[in-house]
Amino acid sequence: MQKAVKVATEMADTAIADGKAFCISPIDVGLDPAAAREAVVKVMEKKGLPIMVFSKDAVTNKAVVYAGVPVNGDTSKGLEVSEWLTAALGPIKGRCGKGKGGLAQGQGTHATHMKEAMDIATEFASMKLR
C-alpha cells in the first residue's frame, strides 16, 4: 500500500512540475481497491490535486480504477469525479458507482485497454480544467 502511495505522489509531483492541474497514474496493487483509495486520498490531502489511479490483474484481465477530486478549492472546478471516472472506464468496459466526498471507484473487465482508458481520462480532465 505504501508503494502505491509513493508512486502516486511522485506522479503528482511530476504533474505539478509540468504545470498540469490533475494527475493520472498507473499503480501496481492488483485489484486491491483499498490500496488504490489510499493512494488517491493521500495525493488529494498532500497536493490538493485531482487524481485517477489505474491498476490491473494481468491473469484475470481486470482493472480497478480509483478517482478523487478535491471538493474544496478552485483547482478542480468543472471536473466531477463520477463523470471523469465514467469516461475513463469506457475502453476497459467498466462500471462505477456515483461516488461521494470527491471519491469514486470502478472496475473493468478489459484491462488490456488500460492505456486507452488513461488517455481518455487525461483528455477529459484537460478539457474540463481549462
N, C-alpha and C positions, 0 to 999 in steps of 0.2 A: 504494500500500500504506500509506503514512504517513497518507493521508487517512482510510482505513478505521480505522486505529488511533486517530486523533484523534476521529473521530465516535463510535466505541465507548467511548472513555474519557470523553468528555463525557456520553454517555448513562448510563454507570456512575456518574459524579459526581451526575447528576440523580437516579438511582435511590437512591443513598445518602442524598442530601439529603431525599428523600421518605420515607425510612425503609424502603425495600424491601430485601429480602435477596437479590435477584437482578436481572439486567438483560437485557432483550430489546431488540435494536437492529436496525433496517434499515441496511444499508450499501450503498454503490454500487460494487461491484467486479465486476459482471457475474457470470460463472461461475468466477471465479478462487479455487479453494479455498485456495491459499497465502496470499492476502491476507486471506481470512476467518479462517484459522487464526492468522495473525499478530495480528490484532485481538483474538481471543479469548485468546490466550496472554498478550499484554501487559496486558489488563484483569485477568486472573487474577493475574498477577505483582504488578501495582501496587495493585490494590484488594482482592484476595482474595475476589472476588465470583463466584458462578455467572453465566455469561453465555451467551446464544444470539444469533447474528447471522444475518440473512437477506439474501440478495442475489439479484437476478433479472436475466435477459436477456429484455427485452420482445419481441425479434424471435423467439426460439425458444420463448418462454413456459416456460422452465425456471428453476428456482431452486436455489441452493446454500445449505445451512444448516450452520452450524458451532456446536457447543456445547462448553462447558467448565465443569466443576465441580471446584473445588479439592479435592484428595484429602486434604489436611491441614487441620484446623481444624473448628470446631464450626458455622460459619455454613451449611454445606451438608449437614449430616447429614439423611439421609432422601431426598435428591434424587440419583438415579442417572442419570448422563449419557445412557446409551443409552435408558432408559425415557422420559426427558424428550424426547429427540430423536424417538423413535418416535411419541410422542403428537403432537408438532408437525407431523410430516410427513404425517399423515393427509389434511388438506384439499388438500395440493398433490400428492397421490398419489406420495409419495416413499418411498425406501428408504435404509437406512443400515447401516453396519457396527456391530459391538459396541463399538468404541471402546476406547482404552486410555490409561492415565495421566490419566484425568479428561477426555479429549478425544474427541469423536466428530463425524463429518460425514455428511451425507446430501444427496441431490439429489431434486428432484421435477419433474414434467412439467406441472404446472398452477399456474404462478406467479401467475396471476390471483387465486388464493385465498390469497395470502401474508398478507394482513391477518388472515384467519380462522385461519391457522396460528399467527400471532404471538399472537392472543387465546388459543388453546388452550395454547400454551407458557406464557403468563402464568398462566392458570388452574391448570395442572398444577403449576407451581413454587410458586404461592401455597398450594395445598393441601398439598404435601409439606413446605414450610418453615414451617408454623405453629408 
